């Protein structure tokens, strides 16, 4: 088994330099998306009012999260 070289190999000259990744800011939208999904499944088992509330929460949360991600990339 060959031993790993102790020194890193030099990067070829024609490769672009790696940029650090930017992480998105923390947000509450994924939490509300999960709550909406839970209400949807709960509404499927009980009544259409809870189902409608779940769909509304889910749609608003998904739109809010997508909106934040769109504005962070610009």
PDB file with one MODEL, atoms N, CA, C and O in Angstrom:
MODEL        1
ATOM      1  N   UNK A   1       0.847  -1.176   0.000  1.00  0.00           N
ATOM      2  CA  UNK A   1       0.000   0.000   0.000  1.00  0.00           C
ATOM      3  C   UNK A   1       0.891   1.238   0.000  1.00  0.00           C
ATOM      4  O   UNK A   1       1.721   1.402   0.894  1.00  0.00           O
ATOM      5  N   UNK A   2       0.726   2.110  -0.994  1.00  0.00           N
ATOM      6  CA  UNK A   2       1.573   3.303  -1.038  1.00  0.00           C
ATOM      7  C   UNK A   2       1.169   4.286   0.057  1.00  0.00           C
ATOM      8  O   UNK A   2      -0.010   4.457   0.366  1.00  0.00           O
ATOM      9  N   UNK A   3       2.163   4.909   0.619  1.00  0.00           N
ATOM     10  CA  UNK A   3       1.877   5.886   1.675  1.00  0.00           C
ATOM     11  C   UNK A   3       1.532   7.232   1.036  1.00  0.00           C
ATOM     12  O   UNK A   3       2.085   7.587  -0.005  1.00  0.00           O
ATOM     13  N   UNK A   4       0.627   7.972   1.654  1.00  0.00           N
ATOM     14  CA  UNK A   4       0.276   9.280   1.091  1.00  0.00           C
ATOM     15  C   UNK A   4       1.450  10.246   1.204  1.00  0.00           C
ATOM     16  O   UNK A   4       2.219  10.208   2.164  1.00  0.00           O
ATOM     17  N   UNK A   5       1.568  11.101   0.215  1.00  0.00           N
ATOM     18  CA  UNK A   5       2.678  12.048   0.235  1.00  0.00           C
ATOM     19  C   UNK A   5       2.427  13.100   1.313  1.00  0.00           C
ATOM     20  O   UNK A   5       1.302  13.577   1.458  1.00  0.00           O
ATOM     21  N   UNK A   6       3.445  13.462   2.059  1.00  0.00           N
ATOM     22  CA  UNK A   6       3.250  14.422   3.151  1.00  0.00           C
ATOM     23  C   UNK A   6       2.996  15.845   2.654  1.00  0.00           C
ATOM     24  O   UNK A   6       2.386  16.646   3.363  1.00  0.00           O
ATOM     25  N   UNK A   7       3.451  16.163   1.457  1.00  0.00           N
ATOM     26  CA  UNK A   7       3.266  17.510   0.922  1.00  0.00           C
ATOM     27  C   UNK A   7       2.150  17.508  -0.120  1.00  0.00           C
ATOM     28  O   UNK A   7       2.047  16.569  -0.910  1.00  0.00           O
ATOM     29  N   UNK A   8       1.314  18.545  -0.130  1.00  0.00           N
ATOM     30  CA  UNK A   8       0.269  18.595  -1.157  1.00  0.00           C
ATOM     31  C   UNK A   8       0.879  18.818  -2.533  1.00  0.00           C
ATOM     32  O   UNK A   8       1.901  19.488  -2.683  1.00  0.00           O
ATOM     33  N   UNK A   9       0.227  18.240  -3.529  1.00  0.00           N
ATOM     34  CA  UNK A   9       0.699  18.393  -4.900  1.00  0.00           C
ATOM     35  C   UNK A   9       0.391  19.805  -5.389  1.00  0.00           C
ATOM     36  O   UNK A   9      -0.656  20.356  -5.051  1.00  0.00           O
ATOM     37  N   UNK A  10       1.280  20.394  -6.175  1.00  0.00           N
ATOM     38  CA  UNK A  10       0.989  21.738  -6.687  1.00  0.00           C
ATOM     39  C   UNK A  10      -0.176  21.701  -7.669  1.00  0.00           C
ATOM     40  O   UNK A  10      -0.373  20.726  -8.394  1.00  0.00           O
ATOM     41  N   UNK A  11      -0.934  22.777  -7.672  1.00  0.00           N
ATOM     42  CA  UNK A  11      -2.096  22.875  -8.555  1.00  0.00           C
ATOM     43  C   UNK A  11      -1.618  23.227  -9.964  1.00  0.00           C
ATOM     44  O   UNK A  11      -0.771  24.106 -10.126  1.00  0.00           O
ATOM     45  N   UNK A  12      -2.154  22.548 -10.988  1.00  0.00           N
ATOM     46  CA  UNK A  12      -1.760  22.895 -12.357  1.00  0.00           C
ATOM     47  C   UNK A  12      -2.074  24.358 -12.666  1.00  0.00           C
ATOM     48  O   UNK A  12      -3.033  24.922 -12.140  1.00  0.00           O
ATOM     49  N   UNK A  13      -1.265  24.954 -13.513  1.00  0.00           N
ATOM     50  CA  UNK A  13      -1.380  26.389 -13.800  1.00  0.00           C
ATOM     51  C   UNK A  13      -2.684  26.752 -14.509  1.00  0.00           C
ATOM     52  O   UNK A  13      -3.174  27.870 -14.347  1.00  0.00           O
ATOM     53  N   UNK A  14      -3.258  25.833 -15.293  1.00  0.00           N
ATOM     54  CA  UNK A  14      -4.458  26.180 -16.048  1.00  0.00           C
ATOM     55  C   UNK A  14      -5.753  25.965 -15.257  1.00  0.00           C
ATOM     56  O   UNK A  14      -6.834  26.213 -15.790  1.00  0.00           O
ATOM     57  N   UNK A  15      -5.674  25.517 -14.018  1.00  0.00           N
ATOM     58  CA  UNK A  15      -6.868  25.331 -13.194  1.00  0.00           C
ATOM     59  C   UNK A  15      -7.233  26.641 -12.517  1.00  0.00           C
ATOM     60  O   UNK A  15      -6.349  27.371 -12.068  1.00  0.00           O
ATOM     61  N   UNK A  16      -8.531  26.953 -12.436  1.00  0.00           N
ATOM     62  CA  UNK A  16      -8.908  28.175 -11.714  1.00  0.00           C
ATOM     63  C   UNK A  16      -8.754  27.967 -10.205  1.00  0.00           C
ATOM     64  O   UNK A  16      -8.873  26.853  -9.696  1.00  0.00           O
ATOM     65  N   UNK A  17      -8.489  29.058  -9.519  1.00  0.00           N
ATOM     66  CA  UNK A  17      -8.333  28.982  -8.068  1.00  0.00           C
ATOM     67  C   UNK A  17      -9.708  28.768  -7.425  1.00  0.00           C
ATOM     68  O   UNK A  17     -10.686  29.408  -7.811  1.00  0.00           O
ATOM     69  N   UNK A  18      -9.771  27.880  -6.461  1.00  0.00           N
ATOM     70  CA  UNK A  18     -11.035  27.571  -5.793  1.00  0.00           C
ATOM     71  C   UNK A  18     -11.484  28.751  -4.937  1.00  0.00           C
ATOM     72  O   UNK A  18     -10.698  29.342  -4.197  1.00  0.00           O
ATOM     73  N   UNK A  19     -12.772  29.075  -5.059  1.00  0.00           N
ATOM     74  CA  UNK A  19     -13.342  30.151  -4.245  1.00  0.00           C
ATOM     75  C   UNK A  19     -14.028  29.539  -3.028  1.00  0.00           C
ATOM     76  O   UNK A  19     -14.576  28.441  -3.121  1.00  0.00           O
ATOM     77  N   UNK A  20     -14.006  30.223  -1.902  1.00  0.00           N
ATOM     78  CA  UNK A  20     -14.708  29.672  -0.730  1.00  0.00           C
ATOM     79  C   UNK A  20     -16.213  29.687  -0.951  1.00  0.00           C
ATOM     80  O   UNK A  20     -16.752  30.586  -1.597  1.00  0.00           O
ATOM     81  N   UNK A  21     -16.879  28.681  -0.406  1.00  0.00           N
ATOM     82  CA  UNK A  21     -18.330  28.596  -0.548  1.00  0.00           C
ATOM     83  C   UNK A  21     -19.007  29.585   0.384  1.00  0.00           C
ATOM     84  O   UNK A  21     -18.562  29.814   1.509  1.00  0.00           O
ATOM     85  N   UNK A  22     -20.099  30.169  -0.112  1.00  0.00           N
ATOM     86  CA  UNK A  22     -20.914  31.049   0.728  1.00  0.00           C
ATOM     87  C   UNK A  22     -22.127  30.271   1.190  1.00  0.00           C
ATOM     88  O   UNK A  22     -22.882  29.744   0.373  1.00  0.00           O
ATOM     89  N   UNK A  23     -22.318  30.197   2.484  1.00  0.00           N
ATOM     90  CA  UNK A  23     -23.488  29.519   3.023  1.00  0.00           C
ATOM     91  C   UNK A  23     -24.637  30.514   3.136  1.00  0.00           C
ATOM     92  O   UNK A  23     -24.412  31.684   3.444  1.00  0.00           O
ATOM     93  N   UNK A  24     -25.867  30.062   2.889  1.00  0.00           N
ATOM     94  CA  UNK A  24     -27.001  30.977   3.047  1.00  0.00           C
ATOM     95  C   UNK A  24     -27.214  31.326   4.516  1.00  0.00           C
ATOM     96  O   UNK A  24     -26.835  30.573   5.413  1.00  0.00           O
ATOM     97  N   UNK A  25     -27.827  32.480   4.739  1.00  0.00           N
ATOM     98  CA  UNK A  25     -28.119  32.900   6.106  1.00  0.00           C
ATOM     99  C   UNK A  25     -29.180  31.985   6.711  1.00  0.00           C
ATOM    100  O   UNK A  25     -30.033  31.466   5.990  1.00  0.00           O
ATOM    101  N   UNK A  26     -29.136  31.783   8.020  1.00  0.00           N
ATOM    102  CA  UNK A  26     -30.174  30.967   8.661  1.00  0.00           C
ATOM    103  C   UNK A  26     -31.548  31.626   8.515  1.00  0.00           C
ATOM    104  O   UNK A  26     -31.661  32.852   8.518  1.00  0.00           O
ATOM    105  N   UNK A  27     -32.575  30.810   8.388  1.00  0.00           N
ATOM    106  CA  UNK A  27     -33.929  31.316   8.218  1.00  0.00           C
ATOM    107  C   UNK A  27     -34.922  30.353   8.856  1.00  0.00           C
ATOM    108  O   UNK A  27     -34.618  29.178   9.066  1.00  0.00           O
ATOM    109  N   UNK A  28     -36.104  30.862   9.160  1.00  0.00           N
ATOM    110  CA  UNK A  28     -37.153  30.037   9.755  1.00  0.00           C
ATOM    111  C   UNK A  28     -38.058  29.394   8.713  1.00  0.00           C
ATOM    112  O   UNK A  28     -38.921  28.593   9.075  1.00  0.00           O
ATOM    113  N   UNK A  29     -37.894  29.713   7.441  1.00  0.00           N
ATOM    114  CA  UNK A  29     -38.793  29.190   6.412  1.00  0.00           C
ATOM    115  C   UNK A  29     -38.827  27.665   6.348  1.00  0.00           C
ATOM    116  O   UNK A  29     -39.913  27.111   6.180  1.00  0.00           O
ATOM    117  N   UNK A  30     -37.708  26.955   6.471  1.00  0.00           N
ATOM    118  CA  UNK A  30     -37.799  25.482   6.441  1.00  0.00           C
ATOM    119  C   UNK A  30     -38.646  24.919   7.586  1.00  0.00           C
ATOM    120  O   UNK A  30     -39.346  23.922   7.412  1.00  0.00           O
ATOM    121  N   UNK A  31     -38.579  25.559   8.752  1.00  0.00           N
ATOM    122  CA  UNK A  31     -39.401  25.114   9.878  1.00  0.00           C
ATOM    123  C   UNK A  31     -40.885  25.243   9.545  1.00  0.00           C
ATOM    124  O   UNK A  31     -41.656  24.309   9.764  1.00  0.00           O
ATOM    125  N   UNK A  32     -41.285  26.398   9.015  1.00  0.00           N
ATOM    126  CA  UNK A  32     -42.688  26.598   8.679  1.00  0.00           C
ATOM    127  C   UNK A  32     -43.123  25.709   7.512  1.00  0.00           C
ATOM    128  O   UNK A  32     -44.286  25.316   7.425  1.00  0.00           O
ATOM    129  N   UNK A  33     -42.194  25.400   6.626  1.00  0.00           N
ATOM    130  CA  UNK A  33     -42.496  24.464   5.546  1.00  0.00           C
ATOM    131  C   UNK A  33     -42.824  23.086   6.121  1.00  0.00           C
ATOM    132  O   UNK A  33     -43.761  22.427   5.671  1.00  0.00           O
ATOM    133  N   UNK A  34     -42.056  22.659   7.108  1.00  0.00           N
ATOM    134  CA  UNK A  34     -42.320  21.372   7.758  1.00  0.00           C
ATOM    135  C   UNK A  34     -43.634  21.401   8.536  1.00  0.00           C
ATOM    136  O   UNK A  34     -44.369  20.414   8.550  1.00  0.00           O
ATOM    137  N   UNK A  35     -43.930  22.525   9.182  1.00  0.00           N
ATOM    138  CA  UNK A  35     -45.205  22.652   9.903  1.00  0.00           C
ATOM    139  C   UNK A  35     -46.368  22.563   8.918  1.00  0.00           C
ATOM    140  O   UNK A  35     -47.362  21.887   9.182  1.00  0.00           O
ATOM    141  N   UNK A  36     -46.241  23.242   7.790  1.00  0.00           N
ATOM    142  CA  UNK A  36     -47.283  23.167   6.771  1.00  0.00           C
ATOM    143  C   UNK A  36     -47.478  21.754   6.261  1.00  0.00           C
ATOM    144  O   UNK A  36     -48.609  21.315   6.053  1.00  0.00           O
ATOM    145  N   UNK A  37     -46.387  21.042   6.061  1.00  0.00           N
ATOM    146  CA  UNK A  37     -46.479  19.656   5.599  1.00  0.00           C
ATOM    147  C   UNK A  37     -47.146  18.773   6.655  1.00  0.00           C
ATOM    148  O   UNK A  37     -47.950  17.902   6.323  1.00  0.00           O
ATOM    149  N   UNK A  38     -46.814  19.000   7.916  1.00  0.00           N
ATOM    150  CA  UNK A  38     -47.456  18.234   8.993  1.00  0.00           C
ATOM    151  C   UNK A  38     -48.959  18.518   9.028  1.00  0.00           C
ATOM    152  O   UNK A  38     -49.761  17.604   9.221  1.00  0.00           O
ATOM    153  N   UNK A  39     -49.339  19.782   8.842  1.00  0.00           N
ATOM    154  CA  UNK A  39     -50.761  20.125   8.816  1.00  0.00           C
ATOM    155  C   UNK A  39     -51.464  19.489   7.619  1.00  0.00           C
ATOM    156  O   UNK A  39     -52.619  19.076   7.718  1.00  0.00           O
ATOM    157  N   UNK A  40     -50.764  19.414   6.494  1.00  0.00           N
ATOM    158  CA  UNK A  40     -51.357  18.779   5.314  1.00  0.00           C
ATOM    159  C   UNK A  40     -51.681  17.313   5.607  1.00  0.00           C
ATOM    160  O   UNK A  40     -52.786  16.849   5.328  1.00  0.00           O
ATOM    161  N   UNK A  41     -50.719  16.594   6.167  1.00  0.00           N
ATOM    162  CA  UNK A  41     -50.963  15.182   6.468  1.00  0.00           C
ATOM    163  C   UNK A  41     -52.008  15.015   7.567  1.00  0.00           C
ATOM    164  O   UNK A  41     -52.821  14.092   7.521  1.00  0.00           O
ATOM    165  N   UNK A  42     -51.985  15.898   8.542  1.00  0.00           N
ATOM    166  CA  UNK A  42     -52.990  15.858   9.607  1.00  0.00           C
ATOM    167  C   UNK A  42     -54.378  16.144   9.025  1.00  0.00           C
ATOM    168  O   UNK A  42     -55.367  15.518   9.407  1.00  0.00           O
ATOM    169  N   UNK A  43     -54.428  17.094   8.102  1.00  0.00           N
ATOM    170  CA  UNK A  43     -55.695  17.424   7.464  1.00  0.00           C
ATOM    171  C   UNK A  43     -56.227  16.306   6.590  1.00  0.00           C
ATOM    172  O   UNK A  43     -57.441  16.143   6.463  1.00  0.00           O
ATOM    173  N   UNK A  44     -55.342  15.537   5.989  1.00  0.00           N
ATOM    174  CA  UNK A  44     -55.792  14.389   5.198  1.00  0.00           C
ATOM    175  C   UNK A  44     -56.498  13.357   6.075  1.00  0.00           C
ATOM    176  O   UNK A  44     -57.385  12.637   5.617  1.00  0.00           O
ATOM    177  N   UNK A  45     -56.093  13.298   7.336  1.00  0.00           N
ATOM    178  CA  UNK A  45     -56.689  12.330   8.256  1.00  0.00           C
ATOM    179  C   UNK A  45     -57.913  12.876   8.983  1.00  0.00           C
ATOM    180  O   UNK A  45     -58.735  12.100   9.471  1.00  0.00           O
ATOM    181  N   UNK A  46     -58.048  14.199   9.064  1.00  0.00           N
ATOM    182  CA  UNK A  46     -59.129  14.762   9.875  1.00  0.00           C
ATOM    183  C   UNK A  46     -60.121  15.551   9.030  1.00  0.00           C
ATOM    184  O   UNK A  46     -61.136  15.004   8.598  1.00  0.00           O
ATOM    185  N   UNK A  47     -59.843  16.810   8.792  1.00  0.00           N
ATOM    186  CA  UNK A  47     -60.824  17.669   8.135  1.00  0.00           C
ATOM    187  C   UNK A  47     -60.163  18.570   7.101  1.00  0.00           C
ATOM    188  O   UNK A  47     -58.954  18.802   7.136  1.00  0.00           O
ATOM    189  N   UNK A  48     -60.971  19.065   6.190  1.00  0.00           N
ATOM    190  CA  UNK A  48     -60.452  19.891   5.100  1.00  0.00           C
ATOM    191  C   UNK A  48     -59.962  21.252   5.593  1.00  0.00           C
ATOM    192  O   UNK A  48     -59.147  21.882   4.919  1.00  0.00           O
ATOM    193  N   UNK A  49     -60.434  21.721   6.746  1.00  0.00           N
ATOM    194  CA  UNK A  49     -60.000  23.024   7.265  1.00  0.00           C
ATOM    195  C   UNK A  49     -58.515  22.979   7.625  1.00  0.00           C
ATOM    196  O   UNK A  49     -57.764  23.898   7.298  1.00  0.00           O
ATOM    197  N   UNK A  50     -58.103  21.922   8.289  1.00  0.00           N
ATOM    198  CA  UNK A  50     -56.691  21.765   8.649  1.00  0.00           C
ATOM    199  C   UNK A  50     -55.856  21.536   7.394  1.00  0.00           C
ATOM    200  O   UNK A  50     -54.732  22.028   7.293  1.00  0.00           O
ATOM    201  N   UNK A  51     -56.398  20.801   6.453  1.00  0.00           N
ATOM    202  CA  UNK A  51     -55.708  20.587   5.180  1.00  0.00           C
ATOM    203  C   UNK A  51     -55.494  21.914   4.456  1.00  0.00           C
ATOM    204  O   UNK A  51     -54.407  22.172   3.939  1.00  0.00           O
ATOM    205  N   UNK A  52     -56.522  22.751   4.420  1.00  0.00           N
ATOM    206  CA  UNK A  52     -56.402  24.054   3.756  1.00  0.00           C
ATOM    207  C   UNK A  52     -55.391  24.946   4.473  1.00  0.00           C
ATOM    208  O   UNK A  52     -54.614  25.652   3.832  1.00  0.00           O
ATOM    209  N   UNK A  53     -55.406  24.910   5.804  1.00  0.00           N
ATOM    210  CA  UNK A  53     -54.430  25.696   6.564  1.00  0.00           C
ATOM    211  C   UNK A  53     -53.013  25.210   6.268  1.00  0.00           C
ATOM    212  O   UNK A  53     -52.096  26.017   6.115  1.00  0.00           O
ATOM    213  N   UNK A  54     -52.835  23.906   6.188  1.00  0.00           N
ATOM    214  CA  UNK A  54     -51.524  23.344   5.868  1.00  0.00           C
ATOM    215  C   UNK A  54     -51.053  23.731   4.485  1.00  0.00           C
ATOM    216  O   UNK A  54     -49.883  24.059   4.291  1.00  0.00           O
ATOM    217  N   UNK A  55     -51.962  23.694   3.520  1.00  0.00           N
ATOM    218  CA  UNK A  55     -51.600  24.100   2.159  1.00  0.00           C
ATOM    219  C   UNK A  55     -51.212  25.575   2.108  1.00  0.00           C
ATOM    220  O   UNK A  55     -50.273  25.954   1.408  1.00  0.00           O
ATOM    221  N   UNK A  56     -51.937  26.398   2.850  1.00  0.00           N
ATOM    222  CA  UNK A  56     -51.631  27.826   2.887  1.00  0.00           C
ATOM    223  C   UNK A  56     -50.270  28.079   3.535  1.00  0.00           C
ATOM    224  O   UNK A  56     -49.458  28.834   3.000  1.00  0.00           O
ATOM    225  N   UNK A  57     -50.023  27.456   4.674  1.00  0.00           N
ATOM    226  CA  UNK A  57     -48.729  27.612   5.355  1.00  0.00           C
ATOM    227  C   UNK A  57     -47.601  27.102   4.470  1.00  0.00           C
ATOM    228  O   UNK A  57     -46.551  27.736   4.366  1.00  0.00           O
ATOM    229  N   UNK A  58     -47.817  25.964   3.839  1.00  0.00           N
ATOM    230  CA  UNK A  58     -46.797  25.381   2.968  1.00  0.00           C
ATOM    231  C   UNK A  58     -46.478  26.306   1.797  1.00  0.00           C
ATOM    232  O   UNK A  58     -45.309  26.535   1.487  1.00  0.00           O
ATOM    233  N   UNK A  59     -47.508  26.836   1.150  1.00  0.00           N
ATOM    234  CA  UNK A  59     -47.296  27.699  -0.019  1.00  0.00           C
ATOM    235  C   UNK A  59     -46.589  28.996   0.362  1.00  0.00           C
ATOM    236  O   UNK A  59     -45.672  29.430  -0.336  1.00  0.00           O
ATOM    237  N   UNK A  60     -47.006  29.614   1.458  1.00  0.00           N
ATOM    238  CA  UNK A  60     -46.368  30.864   1.889  1.00  0.00           C
ATOM    239  C   UNK A  60     -44.915  30.610   2.282  1.00  0.00           C
ATOM    240  O   UNK A  60     -44.034  31.402   1.947  1.00  0.00           O
ATOM    241  N   UNK A  61     -44.664  29.516   2.986  1.00  0.00           N
ATOM    242  CA  UNK A  61     -43.299  29.194   3.414  1.00  0.00           C
ATOM    243  C   UNK A  61     -42.394  28.897   2.224  1.00  0.00           C
ATOM    244  O   UNK A  61     -41.251  29.351   2.180  1.00  0.00           O
ATOM    245  N   UNK A  62     -42.899  28.147   1.275  1.00  0.00           N
ATOM    246  CA  UNK A  62     -42.100  27.822   0.096  1.00  0.00           C
ATOM    247  C   UNK A  62     -41.776  29.090  -0.690  1.00  0.00           C
ATOM    248  O   UNK A  62     -40.642  29.282  -1.131  1.00  0.00           O
ATOM    249  N   UNK A  63     -42.764  29.944  -0.860  1.00  0.00           N
ATOM    250  CA  UNK A  63     -42.525  31.208  -1.559  1.00  0.00           C
ATOM    251  C   UNK A  63     -41.533  32.098  -0.826  1.00  0.00           C
ATOM    252  O   UNK A  63     -40.669  32.712  -1.451  1.00  0.00           O
ATOM    253  N   UNK A  64     -41.651  32.169   0.487  1.00  0.00           N
ATOM    254  CA  UNK A  64     -40.717  32.985   1.267  1.00  0.00           C
ATOM    255  C   UNK A  64     -39.298  32.468   1.201  1.00  0.00           C
ATOM    256  O   UNK A  64     -38.353  33.247   1.077  1.00  0.00           O
ATOM    257  N   UNK A  65     -39.143  31.162   1.284  1.00  0.00           N
ATOM    258  CA  UNK A  65     -37.806  30.573   1.246  1.00  0.00           C
ATOM    259  C   UNK A  65     -37.168  30.757  -0.131  1.00  0.00           C
ATOM    260  O   UNK A  65     -35.989  31.100  -0.228  1.00  0.00           O
ATOM    261  N   UNK A  66     -37.928  30.535  -1.178  1.00  0.00           N
ATOM    262  CA  UNK A  66     -37.400  30.722  -2.530  1.00  0.00           C
ATOM    263  C   UNK A  66     -37.038  32.186  -2.756  1.00  0.00           C
ATOM    264  O   UNK A  66     -36.023  32.485  -3.385  1.00  0.00           O
ATOM    265  N   UNK A  67     -37.859  33.093  -2.249  1.00  0.00           N
ATOM    266  CA  UNK A  67     -37.589  34.521  -2.401  1.00  0.00           C
ATOM    267  C   UNK A  67     -36.271  34.908  -1.726  1.00  0.00           C
ATOM    268  O   UNK A  67     -35.480  35.661  -2.295  1.00  0.00           O
ATOM    269  N   UNK A  68     -36.038  34.403  -0.530  1.00  0.00           N
ATOM    270  CA  UNK A  68     -34.785  34.708   0.167  1.00  0.00           C
ATOM    271  C   UNK A  68     -33.594  34.154  -0.610  1.00  0.00           C
ATOM    272  O   UNK A  68     -32.587  34.843  -0.772  1.00  0.00           O
ATOM    273  N   UNK A  69     -33.700  32.926  -1.087  1.00  0.00           N
ATOM    274  CA  UNK A  69     -32.588  32.323  -1.824  1.00  0.00           C
ATOM    275  C   UNK A  69     -32.315  33.057  -3.135  1.00  0.00           C
ATOM    276  O   UNK A  69     -31.161  33.195  -3.539  1.00  0.00           O
ATOM    277  N   UNK A  70     -33.363  33.523  -3.797  1.00  0.00           N
ATOM    278  CA  UNK A  70     -33.168  34.277  -5.043  1.00  0.00           C
ATOM    279  C   UNK A  70     -32.426  35.580  -4.788  1.00  0.00           C
ATOM    280  O   UNK A  70     -31.548  35.956  -5.565  1.00  0.00           O
ATOM    281  N   UNK A  71     -32.771  36.274  -3.704  1.00  0.00           N
ATOM    282  CA  UNK A  71     -32.143  37.561  -3.418  1.00  0.00           C
ATOM    283  C   UNK A  71     -30.731  37.414  -2.865  1.00  0.00           C
ATOM    284  O   UNK A  71     -29.924  38.332  -3.003  1.00  0.00           O
ATOM    285  N   UNK A  72     -30.416  36.284  -2.245  1.00  0.00           N
ATOM    286  CA  UNK A  72     -29.058  36.072  -1.744  1.00  0.00           C
ATOM    287  C   UNK A  72     -28.079  35.826  -2.880  1.00  0.00           C
ATOM    288  O   UNK A  72     -26.905  36.178  -2.763  1.00  0.00           O
ATOM    289  N   UNK A  73     -28.528  35.236  -3.964  1.00  0.00           N
ATOM    290  CA  UNK A  73     -27.627  34.916  -5.067  1.00  0.00           C
ATOM    291  C   UNK A  73     -27.330  36.113  -5.947  1.00  0.00           C
ATOM    292  O   UNK A  73     -26.369  36.085  -6.715  1.00  0.00           O
ATOM    293  N   UNK A  74     -28.123  37.155  -5.855  1.00  0.00           N
ATOM    294  CA  UNK A  74     -27.872  38.322  -6.709  1.00  0.00           C
ATOM    295  C   UNK A  74     -26.948  39.313  -6.046  1.00  0.00           C
ATOM    296  O   UNK A  74     -26.635  40.350  -6.630  1.00  0.00           O
TER     297      UNK A  74
ENDMDL
END
